[in-house]
Amino acid sequence: MKTVPGFTLRPLGKEFIITAESIQKINFNKMISLNESAAYLWKEIDGKEFTPSDLADLLVARYEIDYETALKDSEAIATKWIEAGIATE
């Protein structure tokens, strides 16, 4: 997987949003908001190849959670990013 170029992570209060740098990429029917953990993952992998396992490793290293939980969460976030069009397989 890889993030799609042209999207930028920006803080919005206590949350974060992904914004498109190009008007052609904007879909006003979807707002892509990320919590602190998802924003951390995005910052770490933006522009790089990654797998859900890579995301899980990052979560385990930063937070006190077990690998199985981290992998389940990572698979879910990767799927959401692909559905939102901000990452590709």
TORKOL-4160 file (C-alpha; in steps of 0.2 Angstrom, whole numbers, padded with zeros to 4 digits, m for minus):
89
<pt num="1" X="0000" Y="0000" Z="0000"/>
<pt num="2" X="0005" Y="0018" Z="m0002"/>
<pt num="3" X="m0003" Y="0035" Z="0002"/>
<pt num="4" X="m0009" Y="0045" Z="m0013"/>
<pt num="5" X="0001" Y="0060" Z="m0017"/>
<pt num="6" X="m0007" Y="0077" Z="m0015"/>
<pt num="7" X="m0015" Y="0075" Z="0002"/>
<pt num="8" X="m0009" Y="0084" Z="0018"/>
<pt num="9" X="m0013" Y="0080" Z="0036"/>
<pt num="10" X="m0018" Y="0096" Z="0045"/>
<pt num="11" X="m0023" Y="0098" Z="0064"/>
<pt num="12" X="m0041" Y="0104" Z="0067"/>
<pt num="13" X="m0044" Y="0106" Z="0086"/>
<pt num="14" X="m0040" Y="0090" Z="0095"/>
<pt num="15" X="m0043" Y="0080" Z="0078"/>
<pt num="16" X="m0034" Y="0080" Z="0062"/>
<pt num="17" X="m0040" Y="0081" Z="0044"/>
<pt num="18" X="m0033" Y="0075" Z="0027"/>
<pt num="19" X="m0035" Y="0089" Z="0014"/>
<pt num="20" X="m0032" Y="0088" Z="m0004"/>
<pt num="21" X="m0019" Y="0100" Z="m0012"/>
<pt num="22" X="m0028" Y="0100" Z="m0028"/>
<pt num="23" X="m0046" Y="0105" Z="m0031"/>
<pt num="24" X="m0048" Y="0090" Z="m0043"/>
<pt num="25" X="m0045" Y="0078" Z="m0028"/>
<pt num="26" X="m0058" Y="0085" Z="m0017"/>
<pt num="27" X="m0074" Y="0076" Z="m0014"/>
<pt num="28" X="m0085" Y="0087" Z="m0003"/>
<pt num="29" X="m0096" Y="0072" Z="0001"/>
<pt num="30" X="m0082" Y="0065" Z="0012"/>
<pt num="31" X="m0073" Y="0073" Z="0026"/>
<pt num="32" X="m0058" Y="0063" Z="0031"/>
<pt num="33" X="m0054" Y="0065" Z="0049"/>
<pt num="34" X="m0041" Y="0056" Z="0059"/>
<pt num="35" X="m0039" Y="0054" Z="0078"/>
<pt num="36" X="m0022" Y="0056" Z="0086"/>
<pt num="37" X="m0017" Y="0038" Z="0083"/>
<pt num="38" X="m0022" Y="0038" Z="0065"/>
<pt num="39" X="m0013" Y="0054" Z="0062"/>
<pt num="40" X="0002" Y="0047" Z="0070"/>
<pt num="41" X="0002" Y="0032" Z="0058"/>
<pt num="42" X="m0001" Y="0044" Z="0043"/>
<pt num="43" X="0014" Y="0055" Z="0048"/>
<pt num="44" X="0025" Y="0039" Z="0049"/>
<pt num="45" X="0020" Y="0031" Z="0032"/>
<pt num="46" X="0015" Y="0046" Z="0021"/>
<pt num="47" X="0024" Y="0044" Z="0004"/>
<pt num="48" X="0031" Y="0026" Z="0009"/>
<pt num="49" X="0026" Y="0009" Z="0005"/>
<pt num="50" X="0017" Y="0000" Z="0020"/>
<pt num="51" X="0007" Y="m0014" Z="0025"/>
<pt num="52" X="m0006" Y="m0016" Z="0039"/>
<pt num="53" X="0008" Y="m0026" Z="0048"/>
<pt num="54" X="0019" Y="m0010" Z="0047"/>
<pt num="55" X="0005" Y="0000" Z="0055"/>
<pt num="56" X="0003" Y="m0013" Z="0069"/>
<pt num="57" X="0022" Y="m0012" Z="0072"/>
<pt num="58" X="0021" Y="0007" Z="0074"/>
<pt num="59" X="0006" Y="0006" Z="0086"/>
<pt num="60" X="0014" Y="m0007" Z="0097"/>
<pt num="61" X="0030" Y="0003" Z="0098"/>
<pt num="62" X="0020" Y="0019" Z="0103"/>
<pt num="63" X="0006" Y="0013" Z="0113"/>
<pt num="64" X="0004" Y="m0001" Z="0126"/>
<pt num="65" X="m0006" Y="m0013" Z="0116"/>
<pt num="66" X="m0004" Y="m0031" Z="0110"/>
<pt num="67" X="0001" Y="m0035" Z="0092"/>
<pt num="68" X="m0016" Y="m0044" Z="0088"/>
<pt num="69" X="m0026" Y="m0029" Z="0093"/>
<pt num="70" X="m0014" Y="m0017" Z="0084"/>
<pt num="71" X="m0015" Y="m0028" Z="0068"/>
<pt num="72" X="m0034" Y="m0028" Z="0069"/>
<pt num="73" X="m0035" Y="m0009" Z="0070"/>
<pt num="74" X="m0022" Y="m0007" Z="0057"/>
<pt num="75" X="m0031" Y="m0017" Z="0044"/>
<pt num="76" X="m0047" Y="m0007" Z="0048"/>
<pt num="77" X="m0038" Y="0010" Z="0046"/>
<pt num="78" X="m0030" Y="0004" Z="0030"/>
<pt num="79" X="m0046" Y="m0002" Z="0022"/>
<pt num="80" X="m0054" Y="0015" Z="0027"/>
<pt num="81" X="m0040" Y="0025" Z="0019"/>
<pt num="82" X="m0042" Y="0015" Z="0003"/>
<pt num="83" X="m0061" Y="0017" Z="0003"/>
<pt num="84" X="m0058" Y="0036" Z="0005"/>
<pt num="85" X="m0046" Y="0037" Z="m0009"/>
<pt num="86" X="m0031" Y="0043" Z="0001"/>
<pt num="87" X="m0021" Y="0026" Z="0000"/>
<pt num="88" X="m0019" Y="0013" Z="m0014"/>
<pt num="89" X="m0016" Y="m0006" Z="m0013"/>
